[in-house]
């Protein structure tokens, strides 16, 4: 295996630590990722002594600035694409109602005990006498080999002390495609309510990392099974389960959503398209209805779901700008392309292109992902029908240029032609032209739109300026 401490930065830290007569170790993610053969640019250095002073010495040698966080006793510097954090070795104790620990100076062994998981508690020595040797008191290397997430100490203490570690365990399981040790997972289930003392921002950071993993459903299934999902994202947890009436049950919407999410994740890294996949059926629990004739229906769940998106984004402290609007649009439109399968008309295609705009390709990707069934022939049949919709959209776009469509007659032209201020009549004329183009009654061009403007204005009793 390659030298784990090959980057020259480690030799510099080692020399400066020796000059200060303190002991220093590389610990945590860098060590873990070395054995997993994963790239890692975040390096944690734990120091048996003052981490800020060692960081300042190293920064001086490298001729870079060190950022000191005196309240936390840590320091950080950046060098050649690496982000290196220095912290004094600590031992911690917690009160029952806070994530903020009481911190005391400690040894590297104390620091390893306070780590979240065995795979993150390994350390490489930076001492000159045993430079590069591995310190692994909790057999983290074995757990890496066995692909197991385990806590160094009693998991009840680990998770109660710092409840965010429960979601971190699930996040690492999803990212690394590991399993969580049964003792640890049972502890997560017992301590799930403790997550409520953790800030939403930190919870959402972990959710985003789960969402970015190769197979996000692995994380969400664990969140649901642990009881955490019902606390941190109850709208998604409510998708779980099947209700039966008169012997008829509806589709299990949670597992369906997980399949759609993984389908999307297999095709794109777009994190917001993945969020749209997770939330696309969020309106189903409140629109579920049983009819003796037709069975289970979820009429309007697309509209109801889209209305829920801003509240969910506020709850999770996700961005409320373009990202939220994008997810809301895709949730609102996710049934539209499939509805066109039985009637692939030019006007229907125009309206979909108009409403989706630049996001039409992402919408179509989501809709393909939404075609799920245990029967592969059924999936192939529906995907074949869906391709007809895709072809129609391409044909209409080439002919009518509807994507990012702006009516050829603007409000300014209407106001100037008829000497009108901004008013209801201007909107009526604009909408009349837009609807006529989308319905295919006139072409998407200035001449036909101008004629229709004059016709509609006359119907409204409006005369041209100077007439």
C-alpha positions as CSV (number, residue, x, y, z in Angstrom):
1,X,0.0,0.0,0.0
2,X,1.2,3.5,-0.7
3,X,2.9,5.6,2.0
4,X,-0.1,7.0,3.9
5,X,1.9,10.1,4.9
6,X,3.5,10.8,1.6
7,X,2.2,14.5,1.3
8,X,5.1,16.7,2.5
9,X,2.8,18.5,4.8
10,X,3.0,15.7,7.3
11,X,6.8,15.8,7.6
12,X,6.5,19.6,8.3
13,X,3.9,19.0,11.0
14,X,6.1,16.2,12.5
15,X,9.2,18.5,12.7
16,X,7.3,21.4,14.2
17,X,5.6,19.1,16.8
18,X,9.1,17.8,17.8
19,X,10.4,21.3,18.1
20,X,7.5,22.2,20.4
21,X,8.0,18.9,22.3
22,X,4.3,17.9,21.7
23,X,2.9,14.7,20.2
24,X,0.7,14.9,17.0
25,X,-1.4,12.5,15.1
26,X,-3.4,12.4,11.8
27,X,-6.8,11.1,12.9
28,X,-10.2,10.4,11.5
29,X,-11.4,10.7,7.9
30,X,-8.0,10.9,6.3
31,X,-6.9,7.6,7.9
32,X,-10.2,5.9,7.1
33,X,-10.2,7.1,3.5
34,X,-6.5,6.0,3.0
35,X,-7.5,2.4,3.7
36,X,-10.6,2.7,1.6
37,X,-8.4,4.1,-1.2
38,X,-10.7,7.2,-1.4
39,X,-9.3,10.7,-2.1
40,X,-9.4,13.0,1.0
41,X,-8.5,16.6,1.2
42,X,-9.7,17.2,4.7
43,X,-6.9,16.4,7.3
44,X,-7.5,16.4,11.0
45,X,-4.4,16.7,13.3
46,X,-4.9,16.0,17.0
47,X,-2.2,17.4,19.3
48,X,-1.3,16.4,22.8
49,X,-0.8,20.1,23.7
50,X,-1.9,23.4,22.1
51,X,-3.2,22.7,18.6
52,X,-3.4,26.4,17.7
53,X,0.3,27.0,18.5
54,X,1.4,24.1,16.4
55,X,-0.9,25.3,13.5
56,X,0.7,28.8,13.7
57,X,4.2,27.2,13.5
58,X,3.2,25.1,10.5
59,X,1.5,28.0,8.8
60,X,4.7,30.1,9.2
61,X,6.8,27.4,7.6
62,X,4.3,27.1,4.7
63,X,4.0,30.9,4.4
64,X,0.2,30.7,4.6
65,X,-2.3,32.1,7.1
66,X,-3.8,30.0,9.9
67,X,-7.3,30.8,11.1
68,X,-7.6,30.5,14.8
69,X,-10.9,29.6,16.6
70,X,-9.9,30.5,20.2
71,X,-13.3,29.7,21.6
72,X,-12.9,26.1,20.4
73,X,-9.2,25.7,20.7
74,X,-8.9,24.8,17.1
75,X,-7.1,26.2,14.0
76,X,-7.4,25.6,10.3
77,X,-5.1,26.3,7.3
78,X,-5.3,25.7,3.6
79,X,-2.4,24.5,1.5
80,X,-2.2,23.2,-2.0
81,X,-5.9,22.0,-2.1
82,X,-5.7,20.5,1.4
83,X,-7.8,21.8,4.4
84,X,-5.9,21.0,7.6
85,X,-7.5,21.4,11.0
86,X,-5.5,21.3,14.3
87,X,-7.1,20.5,17.6
88,X,-5.8,19.7,21.0
89,X,-6.5,16.2,22.3
90,X,-9.6,16.3,24.4
91,X,-11.8,14.3,26.6
92,X,-15.5,15.4,26.8
93,X,-18.5,15.1,29.0
94,X,-22.1,16.1,28.1
95,X,-25.2,17.2,30.0
96,X,-28.5,15.5,29.0
97,X,-30.0,18.6,27.3
98,X,-27.2,19.9,25.1
99,X,-24.8,18.9,22.4
100,X,-22.2,21.3,23.8
101,X,-19.6,19.2,25.8
102,X,-17.5,20.1,28.8
103,X,-14.0,19.8,27.4
104,X,-10.7,19.0,29.2
105,X,-7.2,18.5,27.9
106,X,-6.5,14.8,27.2
107,X,-4.3,12.3,25.5
108,X,-4.7,10.9,22.0
109,X,-6.3,7.9,23.6
110,X,-8.9,10.1,25.3
111,X,-9.5,11.8,21.9
112,X,-10.1,8.4,20.2
113,X,-12.6,7.4,22.8
114,X,-14.8,10.5,22.1
115,X,-14.8,9.7,18.3
116,X,-18.1,8.7,16.7
117,X,-17.2,5.4,15.1
118,X,-14.4,2.9,15.2
119,X,-13.5,3.6,11.6
120,X,-13.0,7.3,12.4
121,X,-11.0,6.6,15.6
122,X,-7.8,5.4,13.8
123,X,-4.7,7.6,13.9
124,X,-1.3,7.7,12.2
125,X,1.6,8.8,14.4
126,X,3.6,11.9,13.4
127,X,6.3,11.2,16.0
128,X,9.7,10.8,14.5
129,X,10.4,7.5,16.4
130,X,7.3,5.7,15.0
131,X,6.3,8.0,12.1
132,X,3.3,6.6,10.1
133,X,2.5,3.8,12.5
134,X,-1.2,3.1,13.0
135,X,-3.0,3.5,16.4
136,X,-6.2,1.5,16.3
137,X,-7.5,0.8,19.8
138,X,-11.1,-0.2,18.7
139,X,-10.2,-2.4,15.7
140,X,-11.5,0.1,13.2
141,X,-9.4,-1.5,10.5
142,X,-11.3,-4.8,11.0
143,X,-14.6,-2.9,10.9
144,X,-13.5,-1.3,7.6
145,X,-12.8,-4.7,6.2
146,X,-16.1,-6.1,7.4
147,X,-18.0,-2.9,6.2
148,X,-19.5,-2.3,9.6
149,X,-20.4,1.0,11.4
150,X,-19.7,0.6,15.1
151,X,-19.2,3.0,18.1
152,X,-15.9,2.9,20.1
153,X,-17.8,3.0,23.4
154,X,-21.3,2.0,24.6
155,X,-23.5,3.3,21.7
156,X,-26.2,4.6,24.2
157,X,-23.5,7.0,25.6
158,X,-22.1,7.8,22.2
159,X,-25.5,8.7,20.7
160,X,-27.0,10.3,23.8
161,X,-23.9,12.5,24.2
162,X,-24.1,13.7,20.6
163,X,-27.3,12.7,18.9
164,X,-26.2,13.9,15.5
165,X,-24.0,10.8,15.4
166,X,-27.1,8.7,14.9
167,X,-27.7,10.4,11.5
168,X,-24.0,10.3,10.8
169,X,-24.0,6.6,11.3
170,X,-26.8,6.3,8.7
171,X,-25.0,8.7,6.4
172,X,-21.8,6.7,6.5
173,X,-23.7,3.5,5.9
174,X,-25.3,5.1,2.8
175,X,-22.1,6.7,1.5
176,X,-19.8,3.7,2.1
177,X,-22.4,1.0,1.5
178,X,-21.7,-0.4,5.0
179,X,-24.1,-1.9,7.5
180,X,-24.7,-0.6,11.0
181,X,-23.8,-2.9,13.9
182,X,-27.0,-4.3,15.5
183,X,-26.1,-3.0,18.9
184,X,-25.5,0.4,17.5
185,X,-28.7,0.4,15.5
186,X,-30.8,-0.7,18.4
187,X,-29.4,2.2,20.3
188,X,-30.3,4.6,17.6
189,X,-33.9,3.4,17.8
190,X,-33.9,3.9,21.6
191,X,-32.3,7.3,21.4
192,X,-34.1,8.7,18.3
193,X,-36.0,11.4,20.3
194,X,-32.6,12.9,21.3
195,X,-32.2,14.2,17.7
196,X,-34.6,17.1,18.7
197,X,-31.8,18.9,20.5
198,X,-29.6,19.1,17.4
199,X,-29.8,22.2,15.2
200,X,-31.7,21.8,11.9
201,X,-28.8,23.1,9.9
202,X,-26.5,20.2,11.1
203,X,-29.2,17.7,10.5
204,X,-29.8,19.0,6.9
205,X,-26.1,18.9,6.2
206,X,-26.2,15.1,6.9
207,X,-29.4,14.7,4.8
208,X,-27.7,16.4,1.9
209,X,-24.8,13.9,2.1
210,X,-27.2,11.0,2.2
211,X,-29.0,12.5,-0.8
212,X,-25.7,12.8,-2.7
213,X,-24.8,9.1,-2.1
214,X,-24.8,6.6,-4.9
215,X,-28.0,4.9,-3.6
216,X,-29.8,7.4,-1.4
217,X,-32.6,5.0,-0.5
218,X,-30.2,3.0,1.7
219,X,-30.0,6.0,4.0
220,X,-33.7,6.8,3.9
221,X,-34.7,3.2,4.7
222,X,-32.5,3.3,7.7
223,X,-33.8,6.7,8.8
224,X,-37.4,5.3,8.5
225,X,-36.6,2.0,10.3
226,X,-34.8,3.9,13.1
227,X,-37.7,6.2,13.8
228,X,-35.6,9.3,12.9
229,X,-37.4,10.0,9.7
230,X,-40.7,10.5,11.5
231,X,-39.0,13.2,13.6
232,X,-36.9,15.1,11.0
233,X,-39.0,14.6,7.9
234,X,-42.5,13.4,8.9
235,X,-44.0,14.3,5.5
236,X,-41.9,11.5,3.9
237,X,-42.4,9.1,6.7
238,X,-46.2,9.3,6.2
239,X,-45.7,7.7,2.8
240,X,-45.0,4.4,4.6
241,X,-47.6,1.7,4.8
242,X,-50.6,0.4,2.8
243,X,-54.3,0.9,3.7
244,X,-56.7,-1.7,2.7
245,X,-60.5,-1.3,2.0
246,X,-62.8,-4.0,0.8
247,X,-59.8,-6.2,0.1
248,X,-58.1,-3.5,-2.1
249,X,-54.8,-2.0,-1.1
250,X,-53.0,0.9,-2.8
251,X,-49.3,1.0,-3.9
252,X,-46.9,1.3,-1.0
253,X,-45.8,4.9,-1.6
254,X,-42.6,4.9,0.5
255,X,-40.9,2.0,-1.3
256,X,-42.1,3.5,-4.6
257,X,-40.5,6.8,-3.7
258,X,-37.3,5.1,-2.8
259,X,-37.2,3.4,-6.2
260,X,-37.8,6.6,-8.0
261,X,-35.1,8.4,-6.0
262,X,-32.6,5.7,-6.8
263,X,-33.6,5.7,-10.5
264,X,-33.0,9.5,-10.6
265,X,-29.7,9.1,-8.7
266,X,-28.5,6.6,-11.2
267,X,-28.9,9.1,-14.0
268,X,-27.9,12.5,-12.4
269,X,-25.9,14.1,-9.6
270,X,-28.3,17.0,-9.6
271,X,-29.1,17.2,-5.9
272,X,-32.3,19.2,-6.4
273,X,-33.6,16.8,-9.0
274,X,-33.0,14.1,-6.3
275,X,-35.0,16.2,-3.8
276,X,-37.8,16.4,-6.4
277,X,-37.8,12.6,-6.6
278,X,-38.0,12.3,-2.9
279,X,-40.9,14.7,-2.6
280,X,-42.8,14.1,-5.8
281,X,-45.6,12.1,-4.1
282,X,-45.5,14.0,-0.8
283,X,-49.2,15.0,-1.4
284,X,-50.5,11.5,-1.5
285,X,-51.2,10.8,2.2
286,X,-53.6,13.8,2.4
287,X,-55.3,13.1,-1.0
288,X,-55.8,9.4,-0.5
289,X,-59.4,8.4,-1.2
290,X,-61.2,5.1,-1.6
291,X,-64.1,4.7,-4.1
292,X,-66.0,1.4,-4.4
293,X,-66.1,1.7,-8.1
294,X,-62.6,2.9,-9.0
295,X,-60.6,1.9,-5.9
296,X,-57.9,4.0,-4.4
297,X,-57.2,7.5,-5.9
298,X,-54.8,10.3,-5.1
299,X,-56.4,13.1,-7.2
300,X,-54.6,16.4,-7.0
301,X,-51.6,15.0,-5.1
302,X,-49.3,16.8,-7.6
303,X,-50.9,20.2,-6.8
304,X,-51.1,19.5,-3.0
305,X,-47.5,18.3,-3.0
306,X,-46.2,21.4,-4.8
307,X,-47.9,23.6,-2.2
308,X,-46.1,21.7,0.6
309,X,-42.6,22.3,-0.8
310,X,-42.0,25.8,0.5
311,X,-42.9,24.7,4.0
312,X,-40.6,21.7,3.9
313,X,-37.7,23.8,2.6
314,X,-38.2,26.3,5.4
315,X,-38.4,23.5,7.9
316,X,-35.2,21.9,6.7
317,X,-33.4,25.3,6.2
318,X,-32.9,24.6,2.5
319,X,-32.6,27.4,0.1
320,X,-35.9,29.2,-0.6
321,X,-34.8,30.8,-3.9
322,X,-34.4,29.1,-7.3
323,X,-33.7,25.7,-5.8
324,X,-37.0,25.6,-4.0
325,X,-38.9,26.9,-7.0
326,X,-37.3,24.3,-9.2
327,X,-38.3,21.4,-6.9
328,X,-41.8,22.8,-6.5
329,X,-42.3,23.1,-10.3
330,X,-41.1,19.5,-10.9
331,X,-43.4,18.2,-8.2
332,X,-46.4,20.1,-9.6
333,X,-45.7,18.9,-13.2
334,X,-44.6,15.4,-12.6
335,X,-47.9,13.8,-13.8
336,X,-48.2,16.0,-16.9
337,X,-46.0,14.1,-19.4
338,X,-47.5,10.8,-18.4
339,X,-51.0,12.2,-18.9
340,X,-50.1,13.0,-22.5
341,X,-49.5,9.3,-23.2
342,X,-53.1,8.7,-24.2
343,X,-53.5,12.0,-26.1
344,X,-50.2,13.2,-27.5
345,X,-51.6,16.4,-29.0
346,X,-49.6,19.4,-30.3
347,X,-51.4,21.8,-27.9
348,X,-50.7,19.5,-24.9
349,X,-47.1,19.4,-25.8
350,X,-46.9,23.1,-26.3
351,X,-48.4,23.8,-22.9
352,X,-46.1,21.4,-21.2
353,X,-43.0,22.9,-22.9
354,X,-44.3,26.4,-21.9
355,X,-44.8,25.5,-18.3
356,X,-41.6,23.5,-17.8
357,X,-39.4,25.8,-19.8
358,X,-35.7,25.1,-19.4
359,X,-36.5,22.3,-16.9
360,X,-38.3,20.1,-19.4
361,X,-35.4,17.7,-19.7
362,X,-35.2,17.3,-15.9
363,X,-38.9,16.8,-15.7
364,X,-38.8,14.1,-18.4
365,X,-36.0,12.3,-16.5
366,X,-38.1,12.4,-13.3
367,X,-41.1,11.0,-15.1
368,X,-39.1,8.2,-16.6
369,X,-37.8,7.4,-13.1
370,X,-41.4,7.4,-11.8
371,X,-42.3,4.4,-14.0
372,X,-41.9,1.5,-11.6
373,X,-43.3,-1.9,-11.4
374,X,-42.3,-5.4,-10.2
375,X,-43.1,-6.6,-13.8
376,X,-40.2,-5.6,-16.2
377,X,-42.6,-6.0,-19.2
378,X,-45.0,-3.4,-17.7
379,X,-42.1,-1.0,-17.2
380,X,-40.9,-1.5,-20.8
381,X,-44.4,-1.0,-22.1
382,X,-44.9,2.3,-20.2
383,X,-41.4,3.5,-21.2
384,X,-42.2,2.8,-24.8
385,X,-45.4,4.9,-24.6
386,X,-43.4,7.6,-22.9
387,X,-41.0,7.8,-25.7
388,X,-43.8,8.8,-28.0
389,X,-44.4,11.8,-25.7
390,X,-40.7,12.6,-25.9
391,X,-40.7,12.6,-29.7
392,X,-43.8,14.8,-29.8
393,X,-42.1,17.3,-27.5
394,X,-39.1,17.4,-29.8
395,X,-41.2,17.9,-32.9
396,X,-43.3,20.7,-31.3
397,X,-40.2,22.5,-30.0
398,X,-38.5,22.3,-33.4
399,X,-41.6,23.7,-35.1
400,X,-42.9,26.2,-32.6
401,X,-39.9,27.2,-30.4
402,X,-42.0,27.1,-27.2
403,X,-39.3,26.4,-24.7
404,X,-38.6,29.7,-22.9
405,X,-41.5,31.1,-24.9
406,X,-42.2,34.8,-24.7
407,X,-45.3,36.0,-26.6
408,X,-44.2,38.1,-29.7
409,X,-46.5,40.9,-28.5
410,X,-45.4,42.3,-25.2
411,X,-47.3,44.4,-22.7
412,X,-45.3,47.4,-23.7
413,X,-46.3,47.0,-27.3
414,X,-50.0,46.8,-26.3
415,X,-49.8,49.8,-24.0
416,X,-48.0,51.9,-26.7
417,X,-50.4,50.9,-29.4
418,X,-53.5,51.8,-27.4
419,X,-52.0,54.5,-25.1
420,X,-52.9,52.4,-22.1
421,X,-51.3,52.4,-18.6
422,X,-50.7,49.0,-17.0
423,X,-54.2,47.6,-16.5
424,X,-56.5,44.6,-16.6
425,X,-57.2,45.0,-20.4
426,X,-53.4,44.7,-21.2
427,X,-53.3,41.4,-19.4
428,X,-56.4,40.1,-21.1
429,X,-55.0,40.8,-24.5
430,X,-51.6,39.2,-23.6
431,X,-53.3,36.1,-22.3
432,X,-55.5,35.8,-25.3
433,X,-52.5,35.8,-27.6
434,X,-50.6,33.4,-25.4
435,X,-53.5,30.9,-25.3
436,X,-54.0,31.1,-29.0
437,X,-50.4,30.3,-29.7
438,X,-50.4,27.4,-27.2
439,X,-53.6,26.0,-28.7
440,X,-52.2,26.2,-32.2
441,X,-54.8,28.7,-33.4
442,X,-52.1,31.1,-34.6
443,X,-48.3,30.6,-35.1
444,X,-45.7,31.9,-32.7
445,X,-44.8,35.0,-34.8
446,X,-45.3,38.7,-34.7
447,X,-47.6,39.1,-37.7
448,X,-50.3,36.7,-36.6
449,X,-50.0,37.9,-33.0
450,X,-50.4,41.5,-34.1
451,X,-53.6,40.7,-36.0
452,X,-55.0,38.9,-33.0
453,X,-54.1,41.8,-30.7
454,X,-56.2,44.2,-32.9
455,X,-59.1,41.8,-33.0
456,X,-59.1,41.3,-29.2
457,X,-58.7,45.0,-28.5
458,X,-61.7,45.7,-30.8
459,X,-63.8,43.2,-28.8
460,X,-62.9,45.0,-25.6
461,X,-63.8,48.3,-27.1
462,X,-60.3,49.7,-27.2
463,X,-59.1,52.0,-30.0
464,X,-55.6,52.6,-31.2
465,X,-53.8,55.7,-30.0
466,X,-54.6,58.7,-32.3
467,X,-57.5,56.8,-34.0
